[in-house]
Structures are given as C-alpha cells and as structure tokens.
Amino acid sequence: LQDRALLTLAPLLYVAWSDGSLTESEVHRIRQRLSHQGDDVQKILDQWLNPSSPPSPSQLYKLLEMMRAANRGHEKKRFKSLAEFGRFLGRAPDGQSAADDDATPELRALQEVEAALGVVGTEALRAIIGGPDGIVHPQAGPLPNLDALRSFVDAERADIRRLVFKVLERPEFDRSTIKDFDDYRQRTLEWCRMLAQMGIGGYGYPEEYDGEGNIPKSITAFETIAFFDLSLLVKFGVHFGLFGGSVYQLGTKKHHDAYLRDIASLKLPGCFAMTETGHGSNVRDIQTVASYDVGTREFIINSPSRAAWKDYIGNAAQHGRMATVFAQLEVNGEQHGVHAFLVRLRDEQGMVLPGITIEDNGRKIGLNGVDNGRIGFKDVRIPRENLLNRFGDVSAEGKYSSDIPSAGRRFFTMIGTLVAGRISIAAASVSAAKLGLTISTRYASKRRQFGPEGGAEVPILTYRTVQKRLLPFIARTYALDFAIQDAVRLFKNPDLESKELEIRAAALKAMASRHAVDSLQYARELCGGKGYMWENRLGELRADTDIFTTFEGANPVLMQLVAKGLLTDLREQFEEMRVRAVLRHLTVRASTAVAELNPVITRKTDVDHLRDPEFHLNALKYREARLLHTVAGRIRRMIGDGRDSFDAINDVQDHLVKLAEAYGERIALESFQDRVHRAQNDSVRASMTSLCGLYALACIEADRAWFMESGYIEPGKSKAIRRELSEACVRQASAALTYVDGWGIPDRYAPALGE
Amino acid sequence: LQDRALLTLAPLLYVAWSDGSLTESEVHRIRQRLSHQGDDVQKILDQWLNPSSPPSPSQLYKLLEMMRAANRGHEKKRFKSLAEFGRFLGRAPDGQSAADDDATPELRALQEVEAALGVVGTEALRAIIGGPDGIVHPQAGPLPNLDALRSFVDAERADIRRLVFKVLERPEFDRSTIKDFDDYRQRTLEWCRMLAQMGIGGYGYPEEYDGEGNIPKSITAFETIAFFDLSLLVKFGVHFGLFGGSVYQLGTKKHHDAYLRDIASLKLPGCFAMTETGHGSNVRDIQTVASYDVGTREFIINSPSRAAWKDYIGNAAQHGRMATVFAQLEVNGEQHGVHAFLVRLRDEQGMVLPGITIEDNGRKIGLNGVDNGRIGFKDVRIPRENLLNRFGDVSAEGKYSSDIPSAGRRFFTMIGTLVAGRISIAAASVSAAKLGLTISTRYASKRRQFGPEGGAEVPILTYRTVQKRLLPFIARTYALDFAIQDAVRLFKNPDLESKELEIRAAALKAMASRHAVDSLQYARELCGGKGYMWENRLGELRADTDIFTTFEGANPVLMQLVAKGLLTDLREQFEEMRVRAVLRHLTVRASTAVAELNPVITRKTDVDHLRDPEFHLNALKYREARLLHTVAGRIRRMIGDGRDSFDAINDVQDHLVKLAEAYGERIALESFQDRVHRAQNDSVRASMTSLCGLYALACIEADRAWFMESGYIEPGKSKAIRRELSEACVRQASAALTYVDGWGIPDRYAPALGE
C-alpha cells in the first residue's frame, strides 16, 4: 500500500525536484493541499518534501526506476497530467483503478499541486517514461514541405516577387562594383530608372497613366527590392511612393494628367518635402508658408526661419526636379492649415532654381545611396494650379473652399493618404528581418563552437540560448508578414480613408521597424566577428533600417496615434465631458473581466491548454481590452480633476504605447492564426500551427509580469508558460533552417558567411 | 457616523478609482477583507465599489473636497499609508482618534486592502492633499552641486582624465580632417605614437621598463581615449594592452628585457593573435600548432587548415611587426595545450616575412581606423626563447615543464591574464554610453515637439515615454561606472590570478558592452533624423561599440563563464559526483528562503519600503542566490540521471545567463550604494541616493515576472514597484542634464545637435 501511495505521488515528486529545487513556501503549499490525504501519504511527504534534505540523485533515480517498472507495457498510453499518470501507476494490482472518473477529490488535490508547481505535465511525463536512458529527447517539430511552405508564405505575391527578382538579376544590379559615396548615389538613380522602364514604379498609379491601379502589387514590388539594396528601396519609395503618391492622392485630374506619366517613367524625379528641421513628427505645426497673391494668381513659398527648412528630404541633394512641399496655406492673411504644393526645384539641366537653396545632408549612418538634403524657400512663386487641391482649393479670386469643413479633419485626411507609405515601410522592414535571420540562421547551423568533453564541436544552433532567442524572432517575422499582407489587401478598396487601415498601418510600421532593428542586431551578434565584416550585409542592413523607426512617423508618435485611434477620439469626448462613452467602455470591461478571470483558467497549466490557439488569442485580446479600458478610465479621472488634456495624455503615455503594442501583437496573431487555418498542405499546417503558437507564447511570456499583475495568470501558470515556450523553441530549432528557407530569398542576397 | 466611515475609506476609494478602473476580482478581494466591518461600511462599499457603475468624475471630486475639508489645518501631517490617513480623516469630532496604535483590526484590514491594490500610499496621498488644484506636481529631485558631482564621479581618476584630455586637445587629434579609409588607419597609428611618446601606453608596465606599474591608471587613460575615437581606443588596446600585456603577463624577465621598452614606445608595433577563423571563443580548441624541433632548438609554427588562420587580428593588416601567437604546443609528438609564442610578422621595412601570409579584413561595420587582418603560418621557425614561458617551458633538450601540473588549470591561468583587457573594454563601453547619453539628453532638453492645444511646444524630455527610458539608462551607466572602478581597484594587488576579479571582469564586460549598444541605440532614436546624420557621432559610436559584445570573449560565453565561476567549478565536481558541495548550496538556500519570503514583505508597498536601499539589495541578493541554487539543483539532477555534463549545461544555459546577469546587477548595486554611502557632499548624496534607487528599481521592475514567479513579491507589490519606478523617473527627469554633466565630457566630444 505504501508503495502504491508512493507511486501515485512519484511523478509529482520527481518533476518537482528535477526542476531545480523547492522553496519552503512551495513545500508548504503542497503539503497544505494534500493535508486531507491519509497517513501513508503524509509519511511519504515527510520523507520526500524536506527542503533542508532534498532527495539525492540516486534516490530520485530509484523513483524513476519504480515508475518505469510500473509503466512497462503501457508506454503508449497518454495522460493529461502528472496526477493522472500517478493514479495510473498507483492503481490496484487488479489492473483497474477503483475510480477512473476525473472527479475524485484525491485526483483533484494532486492536480492542484501540479498547477501550483507550474509543471508542464505531459512534457515532463515524456522525460520520465520516454526512454530507457531517462533523457528528454525534444521531439523535433514537424518539418514542412519546402515548396508548399513557400507558396503558403508568398501566396499572391509569388508572381510579382519572381518578376522583380528577375529584373534585379540583370548585370547592372551589381552592388560589388560601387566605387564610393558619390558613385553609390548615381547608381541608385540608375537602378531606379531601370525599374521605371520595366513599369515597376507605376504599379500603384491608374492604368490611364501607364500604371496598373494596383497598390498591393506596388507594395510587393517594393518589399522585394528590399532584399537587394535598401538605398534603392528608399529612393524608389521617395519618388514613386511619396512624391508620385502625393500627386495622385492629394492632387486632382489636372495634376494626374500633367505629371503622373513623367513620374512613372522617372522623367520627372521628385521629392516629398514635409519634414522640417524644427518639426519632425509634428507636421501640423510646420512653419513653411504658402501665401496666395491674388494679383499674380500665384502662391509664394517661404521658409520663415532656419528651423522651417525642409530637412532629410530624399532626392533633394542631387536628383529631384520637383517637390511636393507641405506648407501653411495663407489667403488674405487667413490661415487654412497645412496643404501640399508642387514646387520645381531644378531646371531641365539640373540647375537649382532661384529662391531655392539646397544643402546636402551628406553622409548618414546608412542609406548612403540616397541623396538627402535640406531645402529653403525665399519668395518662390508657383502658379495657383500647383496647389494639390483634392481636399482644399483656392479660387483665382482668392476664395478658399474645401469639402471637409473642419481644419483638423482636413489635416488628418491629407495625412491619412500616407498610409500606403507606412505599410510599405512595414513590409520592407520584414524583408530586412527575413534577410538578416536567413543569413544568421544558416550561419548558426554550420558554425561549430565548443562541444562535449572529447567530442566534436556542435553547431551553435544547438545552444539553448541561441534557440530561445532565434526562434521567437523567426516566428514574429512570420506573424508580421501575414498581418502586413492582410493590411495590404485592404487597399483593394480604393477609398483610403479607412480609419481601420490607418491604425493598422501605424501599428505595423512601428512594430515591424522595431523588429527589424532588434532582429538584425541579434543576427549580427549571432554571427560574431563574421557578422562585423562589412561585406556580410548585416551591419549595412541594420544601419540602413535603423531610420525606419524614425521616418514615416517616429514610432513613439505612431504608437500614440494607434492608441488614440483605439480610444475612438476619446480625447475630444473628454474635452466635452461626454462621459457616457467612457462608462460604456467600463461596462464592457467589467463583463470581460468576469468571463476571463476564472480561477480554473488563471491556474491551468496542462500542455493542451498552453498550446491552445484559443487561449493565446484570448490572452492577447484580454490584455488589449483591459489596457484600453484602464487607460480610458485614467484619462477620464484626470480630466475630471481639471487636468489639461495634453498633460493627461502625457501622464498615461506609456500606457498608450503599451496599448498600441498589445493591439499590434493581437492583430498579428489573428492574421497568423487565420492564415494557418486556411493552409492546404498538412505539413505546412502542422508546422505553422507550432510556429504560430510559439509567436503567441513569446508575446505572452515577454509580458507575463503584466498578465500576473492583472490577475489573468497566476505565478505557477506563468512559470509553465515560460517552460512551454522554452521547450517549443528547442523542439522547433531543427525546423529553423526550413522556416527561413520558406521566405524564398535567393542565395545571392543571403551570402553564406564562408571562410 | 456614516460620513466618518466614508472619510475613513475615502483615500482608498479615491486612489482605487483614480488609477484606472477596478476589476471584478479586485472588488471582490477588497470586500472580502472588509467583510467584518460594520453595516455603515458595507453600505458605502455597495455604493462605491460597483464595477458596473463606477463613480462619476464629479462624485470623485466631491470625495476629494470632503477629504481636503477634513484635512484642513493638518496639511503638514505625514501618514505612512492611505489607511492611516483615512483613520485620521474619520477621527471622532473631539479631534483625538480613539486608538492611535497601529494594531487595531480595522486599520490592519484597510492596510491589507491598500497592499492588495498595489497602491503607492504616500505618493497618492500627496496628490490628494497636495494643493487646491488637486494636481500631482511631481517633486523635482534634488539637484546636486555640479562640481561636487564631478569629483564624486571621477574620484581618483580626475588627474589622469585631465592629462589625457590635454593631450587629445592637440591639433593633431583632429578627426574632421580624416580623408578616407586608408587615411583613417594611418592617422590612428600616428595618434598611438603620440600617446606612446607621452608615456601613456606604458602606464601598466613596470617602472624599470619605462612604465609606472599602475594598471588602474592605464585603464583610466584607456577609457578616457574612448571619448575621442574608438578606433584609436582599440588600436591602442591591441598594442599596449593585449600585445604588451601578454608579453608582460605570459613572458618572463628575458622577454621583458628584450621587448617591453620597445612596446611602450611603439617602436615594435604588435598583434595579439589568438582568435582563429574556425574558433572564436573556444580558444582551448584552436588549431595552430607550434612543434618543437630539438635539432635546431626552434618552434615551427603552422596553420594546418584555412579555418586555423588567425582572424580579425588588430594591427595585422598593415602595421604589426610582431605577434603573440597562441598555438597548441607539441613536443616530441606530445601535446601540452595552448601556449603563447612571439612571432615576427614583418621586417624593419614592413615587409611580410617568409612563411607568413597576411590578408586584410577590409571594411568593417565600425572601427575602420584599425587594420584587422588574417594571418596564416607555414613552417615559420622561431627561436626556443620566443615561447612566453611564465606558465610552461620547453628545455633545449625538449623537456616540457610547468609549475601548474593540470593542463586545464594552466590554460585558464594563462587566459586569466586577459582580465585587464576585459575590464578595459567594460570601462570603454561605459564611456561610449556616457557620450551617447550626454548628446541625446542635451538634445532632448532642447528639442521641442508638440504641446498643449494653443500652447508652445514642449521639450521632448518632458514626455513620460522619454523619461521612463532615459533615466534608467543614465542610472545604469552610473552603477556600471562605479562597479568597474571598484573592480579596477582590485588590480592594486599585482597577483592577477584572483578568481573574484576574473568573474567580475567577465560579468562587467558583458553587461557594459550590452548596455553601450542598447543605450546608444536608444540615444540615436531619441535624436530622430539628427541622430542619423553621420557627423553627430551616435551612429559611429554604436557601430564601433557593436563588436564590444563579441570580442574579448563573446558575451554569451562570458556570462556562462561567470555562472560557472559562481558554481565554483561545480562542473568538475559533478563529473566526479561530489554531491556534498551541491547539498551545501541547497541548505543555504533553504534558510535564505525562510528569511525572505515573509508575507508581510512580499506584500509591503509603502514608499519608505520601496525606496529602502536595503530592500533593493535584498531583492537582488535573493534573486542571485535562488538562481544559483536552483541551477545547481537542476544540473545535479540531470547528471544524476546519467546525462552528459555538456548536455546538462546546455539545457540550463539560459538559467546560467540569467544567473550571471543577476550577479552583475547585484555587484553594480553594491558598488553604487557603497559609493553613495561615502559621498561627502549633501546634495550629491541626496541626488545619488535617488538615482541609485532608480537603478535598483529598474533592475527589479525589468525582472518582476521572475520575482513574482518565485514568490518574492506579490502582484500588488509588483504594480507598486512599477509605479514607484515610473514616478522616480518623472521626479528625476529635471536632474537628467545635471546627471550627464556630472560625467564631465568636454563639449567638443558631445556636439550639440544644432541646426
């Protein structure tokens, strides 16, 4: 009987001790939960749960032997928990356990102990009954079929990818022959011309202007160029995307007729002159002025101060002939807010025009193929027609008109047209991350360092520290890629004013650019000295993408834009003290909390649950909802206390940023899960289910402190999540090479870091 | 009576709702704790604690007014908790509270509620009774006297700093005139020569060889050079530190006599040829061979394969004349492990000698003033005397002898002499972080973006998101600086075999180089587009320091070295199954756990406690001890299960890394606290006490998930820590400029990012 009791407890005792050691308080909790069990159980606990005299290795080994003996012949039987396994081992000799139902108090007590220990039940079981050597052999994740994985990843992008890669294979696209700084700028321009000749620049423009009216296609082309050279990417984006896009989105037919064809062919190289030295992200307060002269029917453009010069403008230092210039519109001394104007910078011979001063930004940390510069305006006169007048116009007589009466809304509508640029940068960030992770994963699978005493050295991909950092980066890259593809699909609706798209674009741009910088930094470090050599691309990729966190809207600003979007213009509501909307939020929250904070779930630690996509999505949804409702409550309180709304928003700034991050991670998980759900190939679905789970667990694990603080998980469950993630990384490490190969990056862009 | 009860509860209710909103489960917990209170209390709770109908802003404002009225005339009274304040407000009209002692059950119940809410008691109080506007005005931290702060920071370094800065002020040290890649290498060499002429290179060598026998002084000089140019730093370090240091540390008098003077004067530029293409951090397995030829009494040096070439060797591509070459010593076919040999690379005219092939590593991500290269050896013969024979020698007749019988210990003793290099890199990393944080903090205090409706734009340093990231970086820089100074002081003992110093050096190198990369990345992003311009140094600083995480021992390898050091060579003990040492660890742990996991402390959230240096240090000590003991237990278990020790170590690799991080953060806190304790100036002591607390809280906050999982803090306390840290950052933001000025970096190295 004593032996049977010991066998029942054995799996728990074994796992409890095998995972490091037990604290006094853990022992106390276990004993408390088992205090109603019989004397024999208490005796065993006295012997085995004394923290000042833990069992010796050989005692534990004997326990293992006992369990194996009792389990012999039943190796294929599966158990949901250690408790269940223990009950099976301790079953009566007749072979049938007295009670096989799940409801015995004994079983429940054991399961509680298991949950309190934060033990990943069946994983640990596998170690115990796995093999005669008692060694945990992490099961390799299912390897997906590579071709199937590639079509799964690229989906509708495949054809455009192929086409662009084909063009980039031409001998002219050879980075190795770049001579110096000046040559790099020149070559980047020539590359742009070649892409224009192939019609690649105009994919997004309407067919009547030599385009294809297909923004998703233009974004795919853009992100594909990223594998080749990021200076080309940015110069291409500045001209075709920002300059051309602003003419298309902010202009009207007369502008399209006059310019779009020349823009698509790069006959008219252009700039996008929005940012000013003194005003980076705060576009609403730029100081360049465009005042209407009713006498000559012209606008006069001026930079009233040095801080009002346009700065960091791509294409400005050397090649731009025209610029879309954002300026405060003034008519008859009346202010109408920021508008965009077409201003010629250089003549046909490339000479800078009178009234315009251009300075070269010179050498930058990266992207040195792009000629960034500063532009100052002094009494530069442009015809009235050069106002891009889709959202606001000035008549010849100097009357201002707009379909959007509110100046604030007008501004945000104009800015909203930038959304394609943001999504493009997000997509290019993912390309850069893919490239860096491909290079470094391949290196890690070959590079050998250290090894067992007397044995050969092992690939560094075998190291736990490597697996646990590399796999989450790979998984997150997949998630972001799918989320961006989903956002891009929203462009099929040509109406770009979609609030939803704007929020998604901002969140994904911030998240993906951060991810690119972080993963490239890790990739560099993983490749050690090799990664530091210039020719191996990692340093260049990182230096080039670094500014992605800043341009097209600095990340912290974008994150707040996201959060404010989620608060559905709550700020305005606060100013008007419309409290009802806030209360509605709070009521929704209260019901969410009830549904979610079920103690059974906050403690649940079995593997099935931890790997359950529903658990993953619920956790990320809960976090987002709760962050939204609590921040709404905080702002409400402060406004109620008479705080200025700017102050109140500043006070909760990091709460807002956290909300935006939570939103971004949630939509990325939804995209990933949705894509996995629709996978046709079994091997792809199986492996991608695992990788998607890894992504989700990595999100939860990284923020598990918050989940504990909010009561969504208990510390035992937090530990279990940590372990499950860790084991998922180990299990899937053998698939890492296939995962990165799934991105289909041609070898010429991902050089093997050889001798 | 009803009003008195409401007043008693008012502070708690107000703070509970003002901080976002309450969850159903929080409400449940509060009500449970107060369930024994009278009917009037229950009525109030019914009214005020209904999550589906939270109090309106105006209701809460009335509550505030009530409290202020009850408190009028007592504004200066201080309370330790909201509960105490509530009791005071609800006191009987006679003005005297019935029971003023701390032990009433009522007070205890309220205090429990407060702890469960994770409320920072007195901070919140300040908001309530602070001023008539009800606005929290974060108290600015005490501003330290700048001169006093500078002498506090530099301490004994001040004179050497001044001297080196003086030299670097000479017109020859002008980076702006560097023409190109080749010129940069040449200039770096010339700068080294000038430093040598001033005797700065030889500070660490004995006086009889034109040195000063003062390693701390040499490290101070080194870290000061970092402010000027990091290529110079590295070239200087390679020659004087690694090459010269290896001759001094691994050689004997004959080598000192022959070379040290020429090394100190840079007459003999040298290399340190340890790393091989195929073996980065795994020095023990390098493949270069030095076999003794008894006939000619020479060693023959060979690179048996391409992977055995020495790689990334500084000074090799152009300027090195001699190298300390690490190779496997073979005598009569017998292997004696890695030894160091002096090998001439080039003749007096700079021509590469026969048998030696040198390739240029070419352009790197950074440090392009250093001429790194690869070296291959083919039958290169060197005299027997060129073996650096301090720890092992070969007689003319080919007999090997050593004072250290174990080959393993001999190897680690040799490697241990590198400790000065590691500490130097740690110190230089801190210099780079100081420089980047100085540039970006100054920028953030001037750069204005956004602002209240209709008001002026505000400096970005006013933003919470900026404060909450910048201040912890500054605080950690201070902590690391002091910890490194403390480690450097250990060199006063010329015996460099100190195990303690080795562990400290490895931990601080890994921690500081990581910190440099992270803080420079943040500094760049904080400075936006300005930070991306090459001339503003941030990009260069980051690119240059990036490899600091890899060279002188890759960080992940060093972290494991630290952890293994802390496990006091446990691996060897495991191999021999000496379990007793492990058990000793576990017993110590058990007693620690009992002392620490007192529920009063795991829940304690008053400000005095959260700011208590003792709490900070205890938390970091507890974490380190527990990580050490649990990892020991895990390894023990796996070895007991018959796992190979290499496998076992790999399995707990991230546990080991975490242990090393915990160790590093703890020793840095001890150094910081100790220094603060000895501060003479009151304003310095006050402000540094705050900054030291900020550092400690940032460490705890970043790892609060672990602290919760281990039961050291409860979720309510975790929230309180998060808030206290956040408020500390806000409070000290106004001191940020003074903190960075305290580092005393001349303005010429920290350019204002102007127009």
Interface residues (C-beta under 8 A of the other chain):
Chain A: W17 S18 D19 G20 S21 T23 E24 S25 E26 P51 S52 P54 S56 P57 S58 L60 Y61 L64 G118 D133 G134 I135 T275 T277 G278 H279 G280 S281 N282 D285 R306 A307 D311 Y312 N361 G362 R363 K364 I365 G366 R448 Q449 F450 G451 P452 E453 G455 E457 T462 Y463 R464 T465 K468 V517 Q521 R524 E525 G528 G529 G531 Y532 M533 W534 E535 L538 G539 E540 A543 D546 I547 T549 T550 F551 A554 N555 P556 M577 V579 L583 L586 T587 R589 A590 A593 V594 L597 R626 H629 T630 V631 G633 R634 R636 R637 I639 G640 D641 G642 R643 D644 S645 F646 D647 N650 D651 V652 Q653 D654 V657 R704 A705 M708 E709 S710 G711 P715 S718 K719 R722 S726 E755
Chain B: W17 S18 D19 G20 S21 T23 E24 S25 E26 P51 S52 S53 P54 S56 P57 S58 L60 Y61 L64 G118 D133 G134 I135 T275 T277 G278 H279 G280 S281 N282 D285 R306 A307 D311 Y312 N361 G362 R363 K364 I365 G366 R448 Q449 F450 G451 P452 E453 G455 E457 T462 Y463 R464 T465 K468 V517 Q521 R524 E525 G528 G529 G531 Y532 M533 W534 E535 L538 G539 E540 A543 D546 I547 T549 T550 F551 A554 N555 P556 V579 L583 L586 T587 R589 A590 A593 V594 L597 R626 H629 T630 V631 G633 R634 R636 R637 I639 G640 D641 G642 R643 D644 S645 F646 D647 N650 D651 V652 Q653 D654 V657 R704 A705 M708 E709 S710 G711 P715 S718 K719 R722 S726 E755
